[in-house]
Amino acid sequence: MISRILAPLLTGVTCALAFARPVAADGIAFPSPRPLGTGGAMRAIATGDAGPQLNPSGISLLRAYLLEGSYQYGSAANSHDARISAVDSTSAFNLGGALYYTYHRDSPSAGVNQTGHLFGGSLSFPLLDKIFLGGSAKYVHFTDATSTTHTGFTFDAGLTLRPIPQLSIGAVGYNLLDRETPWAPRAVGGGVAVLPMPMLLLVFDSVLEKVYDNSGRDKVMYYMGGGEISFAASAAIRAGGGHDGLTKNSYVSAGFSLLSADIGALDIGLRQDVSGAKKTTIFGVSARLFVPTM
């Protein structure tokens, strides 16, 4: 399984570095377009690349092998993020694995550019199809506003409980080896996913995050939630919102996907602040390729 996901990922990383136009790098700052459309909430049902980003235990919830590339723009710091990943959960024991790379660049109109790299790998496995465990190991390499370069390893750990098919509960810890930087913040999160009918998904999450370089605040809370409606496995629309504890802004979000069961999917997500003195817009787009399995 590892060799199957390693080869395409290394090819993508090589291309990204060779043509790098400068890519925020963690699950909190860089949710893929699917959870972005539901306000950032999918920690209880983090399938595909949402697994290594939001809760690695979710990789084994869905049997699939996919390659994904995504891009995100944030207006607050004129930030550009790009990510590539390979996720495989098709082994005989439903063991899931992922490899991924993210490149980040902040280019504020009045300030110093900051760049960073994140390399990571995730594993997940189920217990009795009711309990799913997962973890991610990550290596960060970034340059701050003082042109100082920081490097180091950290890791995430997650748990998903699915007592019945219509209900999932997730919990996750991010960057448990604290690198003392907002680029890889220490945090804990959790969420609930409810499937009241096959075409409707409802998700609700919260995250408690450590604050750096701010003597007035030690921790902040994020609240988020939304829903997804699917149409005959060919399309999906999403809507949501939440409260950003760091900026103290409230926001709304939306997104949609176009799917082909034989080929892949195109996902788009948008978040727009609706309160606060400095409102932020975040836009994300991704392409997923479904790789056939033997």
Disulfide bonds with the S-S distance in Angstrom:
none
